């Protein structure tokens, strides 16, 4: 978690980077969830 401490100690710009990183992670999680949901739907409906 060294990169996180560097972001916190970076200043105002680090908050923008952290927000962007968190948003990117949330988008990735949503995409994975949708993919798993579609796979489950395909399995349930042959």
N, CA, C, O and CB atoms as a CASP TS submission, in Angstrom:
PFRMAT TS
TARGET T0000
AUTHOR 0000-0000-0000
METHOD Language model
MODEL 1
PARENT N/A
ATOM      1  N   UNK     1       0.836  -1.203   0.000  1.00  0.00           N
ATOM      2  CA  UNK     1       0.000   0.000   0.000  1.00  0.00           C
ATOM      3  C   UNK     1       0.870   1.252   0.000  1.00  0.00           C
ATOM      4  O   UNK     1       0.422   2.308   0.446  1.00  0.00           O
ATOM      5  CB  UNK     1      -0.945   0.006   1.220  1.00  0.00           C
ATOM      6  N   UNK     2       2.103   1.156  -0.490  1.00  0.00           N
ATOM      7  CA  UNK     2       2.977   2.328  -0.509  1.00  0.00           C
ATOM      8  C   UNK     2       2.425   3.401  -1.439  1.00  0.00           C
ATOM      9  O   UNK     2       2.543   4.595  -1.164  1.00  0.00           O
ATOM     10  CB  UNK     2       4.395   1.934  -0.941  1.00  0.00           C
ATOM     11  N   UNK     3       1.822   2.964  -2.541  1.00  0.00           N
ATOM     12  CA  UNK     3       1.290   3.935  -3.497  1.00  0.00           C
ATOM     13  C   UNK     3       0.159   4.744  -2.869  1.00  0.00           C
ATOM     14  O   UNK     3      -0.015   5.920  -3.189  1.00  0.00           O
ATOM     15  CB  UNK     3       0.791   3.225  -4.770  1.00  0.00           C
ATOM     16  N   UNK     4      -0.612   4.119  -1.971  1.00  0.00           N
ATOM     17  CA  UNK     4      -1.725   4.821  -1.331  1.00  0.00           C
ATOM     18  C   UNK     4      -1.205   5.891  -0.384  1.00  0.00           C
ATOM     19  O   UNK     4      -1.741   6.999  -0.339  1.00  0.00           O
ATOM     20  CB  UNK     4      -2.625   3.834  -0.572  1.00  0.00           C
ATOM     21  N   UNK     5      -0.155   5.561   0.377  1.00  0.00           N
ATOM     22  CA  UNK     5       0.431   6.547   1.293  1.00  0.00           C
ATOM     23  C   UNK     5       1.056   7.685   0.501  1.00  0.00           C
ATOM     24  O   UNK     5       1.029   8.838   0.932  1.00  0.00           O
ATOM     25  CB  UNK     5       1.489   5.887   2.212  1.00  0.00           C
ATOM     26  N   UNK     6       1.621   7.357  -0.667  1.00  0.00           N
ATOM     27  CA  UNK     6       2.196   8.408  -1.513  1.00  0.00           C
ATOM     28  C   UNK     6       1.085   9.323  -2.026  1.00  0.00           C
ATOM     29  O   UNK     6       1.267  10.537  -2.114  1.00  0.00           O
ATOM     30  CB  UNK     6       2.985   7.790  -2.702  1.00  0.00           C
ATOM     31  N   UNK     7      -0.067   8.737  -2.364  1.00  0.00           N
ATOM     32  CA  UNK     7      -1.184   9.558  -2.829  1.00  0.00           C
ATOM     33  C   UNK     7      -1.662  10.481  -1.716  1.00  0.00           C
ATOM     34  O   UNK     7      -1.935  11.657  -1.953  1.00  0.00           O
ATOM     35  CB  UNK     7      -2.341   8.671  -3.323  1.00  0.00           C
ATOM     36  N   UNK     8      -1.764   9.942  -0.491  1.00  0.00           N
ATOM     37  CA  UNK     8      -2.256  10.749   0.624  1.00  0.00           C
ATOM     38  C   UNK     8      -1.293  11.876   0.944  1.00  0.00           C
ATOM     39  O   UNK     8      -1.725  12.960   1.336  1.00  0.00           O
ATOM     40  CB  UNK     8      -2.474   9.879   1.861  1.00  0.00           C
ATOM     41  N   UNK     9       0.006  11.646   0.786  1.00  0.00           N
ATOM     42  CA  UNK     9       0.997  12.668   1.121  1.00  0.00           C
ATOM     43  C   UNK     9       1.294  13.576  -0.078  1.00  0.00           C
ATOM     44  O   UNK     9       2.069  14.525   0.039  1.00  0.00           O
ATOM     45  CB  UNK     9       2.289  12.008   1.612  1.00  0.00           C
ATOM     46  N   UNK    10       0.678  13.284  -1.230  1.00  0.00           N
ATOM     47  CA  UNK    10       0.985  14.056  -2.434  1.00  0.00           C
ATOM     48  C   UNK    10       0.370  15.438  -2.416  1.00  0.00           C
ATOM     49  O   UNK    10       0.982  16.390  -2.900  1.00  0.00           O
ATOM     50  CB  UNK    10       0.513  13.319  -3.650  1.00  0.00           C
ATOM     51  N   UNK    11      -0.840  15.571  -1.865  1.00  0.00           N
ATOM     52  CA  UNK    11      -1.486  16.877  -1.858  1.00  0.00           C
ATOM     53  C   UNK    11      -2.815  16.846  -2.595  1.00  0.00           C
ATOM     54  O   UNK    11      -3.476  15.809  -2.660  1.00  0.00           O
ATOM     55  CB  UNK    11      -0.573  17.919  -2.479  1.00  0.00           C
ATOM     56  N   UNK    12      -3.203  17.991  -3.152  1.00  0.00           N
ATOM     57  CA  UNK    12      -4.516  18.103  -3.791  1.00  0.00           C
ATOM     58  C   UNK    12      -4.605  17.207  -5.024  1.00  0.00           C
ATOM     59  O   UNK    12      -5.635  16.572  -5.254  1.00  0.00           O
ATOM     60  CB  UNK    12      -4.799  19.562  -4.179  1.00  0.00           C
ATOM     61  N   UNK    13      -3.541  17.151  -5.813  1.00  0.00           N
ATOM     62  CA  UNK    13      -3.554  16.352  -7.034  1.00  0.00           C
ATOM     63  C   UNK    13      -3.762  14.872  -6.713  1.00  0.00           C
ATOM     64  O   UNK    13      -4.359  14.141  -7.504  1.00  0.00           O
ATOM     65  CB  UNK    13      -2.245  16.547  -7.815  1.00  0.00           C
ATOM     66  N   UNK    14      -3.270  14.432  -5.554  1.00  0.00           N
ATOM     67  CA  UNK    14      -3.387  13.023  -5.189  1.00  0.00           C
ATOM     68  C   UNK    14      -4.850  12.644  -4.979  1.00  0.00           C
ATOM     69  O   UNK    14      -5.253  11.517  -5.269  1.00  0.00           O
ATOM     70  CB  UNK    14      -2.570  12.726  -3.920  1.00  0.00           C
ATOM     71  N   UNK    15      -5.647  13.592  -4.471  1.00  0.00           N
ATOM     72  CA  UNK    15      -7.062  13.284  -4.260  1.00  0.00           C
ATOM     73  C   UNK    15      -7.756  13.037  -5.596  1.00  0.00           C
ATOM     74  O   UNK    15      -8.617  12.164  -5.702  1.00  0.00           O
ATOM     75  CB  UNK    15      -7.760  14.430  -3.498  1.00  0.00           C
ATOM     76  N   UNK    16      -7.379  13.810  -6.616  1.00  0.00           N
ATOM     77  CA  UNK    16      -7.952  13.601  -7.945  1.00  0.00           C
ATOM     78  C   UNK    16      -7.538  12.227  -8.467  1.00  0.00           C
ATOM     79  O   UNK    16      -8.356  11.501  -9.033  1.00  0.00           O
ATOM     80  CB  UNK    16      -7.501  14.718  -8.926  1.00  0.00           C
ATOM     81  N   UNK    17      -6.269  11.874  -8.274  1.00  0.00           N
ATOM     82  CA  UNK    17      -5.785  10.572  -8.722  1.00  0.00           C
ATOM     83  C   UNK    17      -6.458   9.439  -7.968  1.00  0.00           C
ATOM     84  O   UNK    17      -6.810   8.416  -8.555  1.00  0.00           O
ATOM     85  CB  UNK    17      -4.279  10.481  -8.553  1.00  0.00           C
ATOM     86  N   UNK    18      -6.636   9.624  -6.662  1.00  0.00           N
ATOM     87  CA  UNK    18      -7.279   8.585  -5.857  1.00  0.00           C
ATOM     88  C   UNK    18      -8.735   8.415  -6.275  1.00  0.00           C
ATOM     89  O   UNK    18      -9.229   7.292  -6.375  1.00  0.00           O
ATOM     90  CB  UNK    18      -7.189   8.927  -4.356  1.00  0.00           C
ATOM     91  N   UNK    19      -9.421   9.530  -6.521  1.00  0.00           N
ATOM     92  CA  UNK    19     -10.817   9.463  -6.943  1.00  0.00           C
ATOM     93  C   UNK    19     -10.929   8.760  -8.291  1.00  0.00           C
ATOM     94  O   UNK    19     -11.828   7.947  -8.506  1.00  0.00           O
ATOM     95  CB  UNK    19     -11.429  10.875  -7.022  1.00  0.00           C
ATOM     96  N   UNK    20      -9.999   9.085  -9.204  1.00  0.00           N
ATOM     97  CA  UNK    20     -10.019   8.449 -10.519  1.00  0.00           C
ATOM     98  C   UNK    20      -9.740   6.954 -10.389  1.00  0.00           C
ATOM     99  O   UNK    20     -10.380   6.138 -11.053  1.00  0.00           O
ATOM    100  CB  UNK    20      -8.986   9.109 -11.458  1.00  0.00           C
ATOM    101  N   UNK    21      -8.778   6.596  -9.528  1.00  0.00           N
ATOM    102  CA  UNK    21      -8.439   5.186  -9.323  1.00  0.00           C
ATOM    103  C   UNK    21      -9.609   4.415  -8.738  1.00  0.00           C
ATOM    104  O   UNK    21      -9.908   3.302  -9.173  1.00  0.00           O
ATOM    105  CB  UNK    21      -7.225   5.057  -8.409  1.00  0.00           C
ATOM    106  N   UNK    22     -10.274   5.010  -7.747  1.00  0.00           N
ATOM    107  CA  UNK    22     -11.421   4.343  -7.123  1.00  0.00           C
ATOM    108  C   UNK    22     -12.542   4.176  -8.141  1.00  0.00           C
ATOM    109  O   UNK    22     -13.198   3.136  -8.187  1.00  0.00           O
ATOM    110  CB  UNK    22     -11.922   5.142  -5.895  1.00  0.00           C
ATOM    111  N   UNK    23     -12.760   5.215  -8.963  1.00  0.00           N
ATOM    112  CA  UNK    23     -13.802   5.130  -9.985  1.00  0.00           C
ATOM    113  C   UNK    23     -13.488   4.019 -10.983  1.00  0.00           C
ATOM    114  O   UNK    23     -14.377   3.271 -11.389  1.00  0.00           O
ATOM    115  CB  UNK    23     -13.950   6.477 -10.717  1.00  0.00           C
ATOM    116  N   UNK    24     -12.216   3.916 -11.376  1.00  0.00           N
ATOM    117  CA  UNK    24     -11.814   2.875 -12.324  1.00  0.00           C
ATOM    118  C   UNK    24     -12.043   1.493 -11.722  1.00  0.00           C
ATOM    119  O   UNK    24     -12.498   0.579 -12.410  1.00  0.00           O
ATOM    120  CB  UNK    24     -10.334   3.045 -12.726  1.00  0.00           C
ATOM    121  N   UNK    25     -11.727   1.342 -10.436  1.00  0.00           N
ATOM    122  CA  UNK    25     -11.925   0.048  -9.765  1.00  0.00           C
ATOM    123  C   UNK    25     -13.412  -0.288  -9.705  1.00  0.00           C
ATOM    124  O   UNK    25     -13.802  -1.428  -9.955  1.00  0.00           O
ATOM    125  CB  UNK    25     -11.320   0.070  -8.334  1.00  0.00           C
ATOM    126  N   UNK    26     -14.239   0.699  -9.373  1.00  0.00           N
ATOM    127  CA  UNK    26     -15.681   0.453  -9.289  1.00  0.00           C
ATOM    128  C   UNK    26     -16.238   0.056 -10.649  1.00  0.00           C
ATOM    129  O   UNK    26     -17.075  -0.843 -10.739  1.00  0.00           O
ATOM    130  CB  UNK    26     -16.414   1.699  -8.758  1.00  0.00           C
ATOM    131  N   UNK    27     -15.778   0.722 -11.715  1.00  0.00           N
ATOM    132  CA  UNK    27     -16.242   0.379 -13.065  1.00  0.00           C
ATOM    133  C   UNK    27     -15.832  -1.052 -13.411  1.00  0.00           C
ATOM    134  O   UNK    27     -16.616  -1.806 -13.988  1.00  0.00           O
ATOM    135  CB  UNK    27     -15.669   1.375 -14.114  1.00  0.00           C
ATOM    136  N   UNK    28     -14.594  -1.424 -13.053  1.00  0.00           N
ATOM    137  CA  UNK    28     -14.120  -2.779 -13.340  1.00  0.00           C
ATOM    138  C   UNK    28     -14.964  -3.800 -12.587  1.00  0.00           C
ATOM    139  O   UNK    28     -15.319  -4.843 -13.136  1.00  0.00           O
ATOM    140  CB  UNK    28     -12.628  -2.931 -12.962  1.00  0.00           C
ATOM    141  N   UNK    29     -15.287  -3.501 -11.323  1.00  0.00           N
ATOM    142  CA  UNK    29     -16.109  -4.421 -10.527  1.00  0.00           C
ATOM    143  C   UNK    29     -17.491  -4.569 -11.153  1.00  0.00           C
ATOM    144  O   UNK    29     -18.033  -5.673 -11.215  1.00  0.00           O
ATOM    145  CB  UNK    29     -16.234  -3.922  -9.066  1.00  0.00           C
ATOM    146  N   UNK    30     -18.061  -3.460 -11.615  1.00  0.00           N
ATOM    147  CA  UNK    30     -19.378  -3.521 -12.249  1.00  0.00           C
ATOM    148  C   UNK    30     -19.336  -4.374 -13.517  1.00  0.00           C
ATOM    149  O   UNK    30     -20.248  -5.164 -13.763  1.00  0.00           O
ATOM    150  CB  UNK    30     -19.879  -2.106 -12.580  1.00  0.00           C
ATOM    151  N   UNK    31     -18.280  -4.217 -14.325  1.00  0.00           N
ATOM    152  CA  UNK    31     -18.155  -4.999 -15.555  1.00  0.00           C
ATOM    153  C   UNK    31     -18.040  -6.484 -15.236  1.00  0.00           C
ATOM    154  O   UNK    31     -18.664  -7.311 -15.901  1.00  0.00           O
ATOM    155  CB  UNK    31     -16.936  -4.535 -16.371  1.00  0.00           C
ATOM    156  N   UNK    32     -17.249  -6.826 -14.226  1.00  0.00           N
ATOM    157  CA  UNK    32     -17.098  -8.233 -13.837  1.00  0.00           C
ATOM    158  C   UNK    32     -18.429  -8.780 -13.333  1.00  0.00           C
ATOM    159  O   UNK    32     -18.798  -9.910 -13.656  1.00  0.00           O
ATOM    160  CB  UNK    32     -16.004  -8.390 -12.749  1.00  0.00           C
ATOM    161  N   UNK    33     -19.154  -7.985 -12.542  1.00  0.00           N
ATOM    162  CA  UNK    33     -20.445  -8.431 -12.012  1.00  0.00           C
ATOM    163  C   UNK    33     -21.432  -8.673 -13.149  1.00  0.00           C
ATOM    164  O   UNK    33     -22.162  -9.664 -13.140  1.00  0.00           O
ATOM    165  CB  UNK    33     -21.015  -7.394 -11.022  1.00  0.00           C
ATOM    166  N   UNK    34     -21.456  -7.765 -14.131  1.00  0.00           N
ATOM    167  CA  UNK    34     -22.359  -7.939 -15.269  1.00  0.00           C
ATOM    168  C   UNK    34     -21.991  -9.184 -16.064  1.00  0.00           C
ATOM    169  O   UNK    34     -22.866  -9.928 -16.507  1.00  0.00           O
ATOM    170  CB  UNK    34     -22.326  -6.702 -16.178  1.00  0.00           C
ATOM    171  N   UNK    35     -20.679  -9.409 -16.244  1.00  0.00           N
ATOM    172  CA  UNK    35     -20.228 -10.573 -17.004  1.00  0.00           C
ATOM    173  C   UNK    35     -20.645 -11.858 -16.293  1.00  0.00           C
ATOM    174  O   UNK    35     -21.124 -12.797 -16.929  1.00  0.00           O
ATOM    175  CB  UNK    35     -18.696 -10.537 -17.201  1.00  0.00           C
ATOM    176  N   UNK    36     -20.461 -11.897 -14.972  1.00  0.00           N
ATOM    177  CA  UNK    36     -20.846 -13.089 -14.216  1.00  0.00           C
ATOM    178  C   UNK    36     -22.361 -13.273 -14.258  1.00  0.00           C
ATOM    179  O   UNK    36     -22.856 -14.398 -14.317  1.00  0.00           O
ATOM    180  CB  UNK    36     -20.357 -12.990 -12.752  1.00  0.00           C
ATOM    181  N   UNK    37     -23.095 -12.155 -14.226  1.00  0.00           N
ATOM    182  CA  UNK    37     -24.558 -12.234 -14.256  1.00  0.00           C
ATOM    183  C   UNK    37     -25.029 -12.797 -15.593  1.00  0.00           C
ATOM    184  O   UNK    37     -25.939 -13.626 -15.634  1.00  0.00           O
ATOM    185  CB  UNK    37     -25.186 -10.842 -14.008  1.00  0.00           C
ATOM    186  N   UNK    38     -24.409 -12.346 -16.694  1.00  0.00           N
ATOM    187  CA  UNK    38     -24.789 -12.861 -18.009  1.00  0.00           C
ATOM    188  C   UNK    38     -24.438 -14.342 -18.125  1.00  0.00           C
ATOM    189  O   UNK    38     -25.202 -15.118 -18.699  1.00  0.00           O
ATOM    190  CB  UNK    38     -24.094 -12.059 -19.126  1.00  0.00           C
ATOM    191  N   UNK    39     -23.275 -14.741 -17.577  1.00  0.00           N
ATOM    192  CA  UNK    39     -22.888 -16.150 -17.625  1.00  0.00           C
ATOM    193  C   UNK    39     -23.896 -16.995 -16.855  1.00  0.00           C
ATOM    194  O   UNK    39     -24.285 -18.070 -17.310  1.00  0.00           O
ATOM    195  CB  UNK    39     -21.467 -16.348 -17.050  1.00  0.00           C
ATOM    196  N   UNK    40     -24.324 -16.507 -15.681  1.00  0.00           N
ATOM    197  CA  UNK    40     -25.294 -17.250 -14.877  1.00  0.00           C
ATOM    198  C   UNK    40     -26.623 -17.350 -15.623  1.00  0.00           C
ATOM    199  O   UNK    40     -27.278 -18.392 -15.581  1.00  0.00           O
ATOM    200  CB  UNK    40     -25.496 -16.572 -13.498  1.00  0.00           C
ATOM    201  N   UNK    41     -27.025 -16.278 -16.303  1.00  0.00           N
ATOM    202  CA  UNK    41     -28.284 -16.288 -17.046  1.00  0.00           C
ATOM    203  C   UNK    41     -28.212 -17.294 -18.189  1.00  0.00           C
ATOM    204  O   UNK    41     -29.185 -17.997 -18.462  1.00  0.00           O
ATOM    205  CB  UNK    41     -28.610 -14.879 -17.588  1.00  0.00           C
ATOM    206  N   UNK    42     -27.065 -17.363 -18.855  1.00  0.00           N
ATOM    207  CA  UNK    42     -26.916 -18.309 -19.963  1.00  0.00           C
ATOM    208  C   UNK    42     -26.970 -19.742 -19.452  1.00  0.00           C
ATOM    209  O   UNK    42     -27.514 -20.621 -20.121  1.00  0.00           O
ATOM    210  CB  UNK    42     -25.595 -18.062 -20.715  1.00  0.00           C
ATOM    211  N   UNK    43     -26.409 -19.982 -18.273  1.00  0.00           N
ATOM    212  CA  UNK    43     -26.416 -21.339 -17.711  1.00  0.00           C
ATOM    213  C   UNK    43     -27.829 -21.723 -17.296  1.00  0.00           C
ATOM    214  O   UNK    43     -28.244 -22.866 -17.490  1.00  0.00           O
ATOM    215  CB  UNK    43     -25.454 -21.442 -16.500  1.00  0.00           C
ATOM    216  N   UNK    44     -28.579 -20.769 -16.722  1.00  0.00           N
ATOM    217  CA  UNK    44     -29.930 -21.072 -16.258  1.00  0.00           C
ATOM    218  C   UNK    44     -30.885 -21.292 -17.429  1.00  0.00           C
ATOM    219  O   UNK    44     -31.849 -22.049 -17.314  1.00  0.00           O
ATOM    220  CB  UNK    44     -30.447 -19.945 -15.367  1.00  0.00           C
ATOM    221  N   UNK    45     -30.611 -20.619 -18.573  1.00  0.00           N
ATOM    222  CA  UNK    45     -31.505 -20.743 -19.720  1.00  0.00           C
ATOM    223  C   UNK    45     -30.758 -21.372 -20.896  1.00  0.00           C
ATOM    224  O   UNK    45     -30.112 -20.664 -21.668  1.00  0.00           O
ATOM    225  CB  UNK    45     -32.082 -19.362 -20.118  1.00  0.00           C
ATOM    226  N   UNK    46     -30.840 -22.673 -21.035  1.00  0.00           N
ATOM    227  CA  UNK    46     -30.116 -23.358 -22.126  1.00  0.00           C
ATOM    228  C   UNK    46     -30.740 -23.063 -23.496  1.00  0.00           C
ATOM    229  O   UNK    46     -30.256 -23.557 -24.514  1.00  0.00           O
ATOM    230  CB  UNK    46     -30.102 -24.881 -21.880  1.00  0.00           C
TER
END
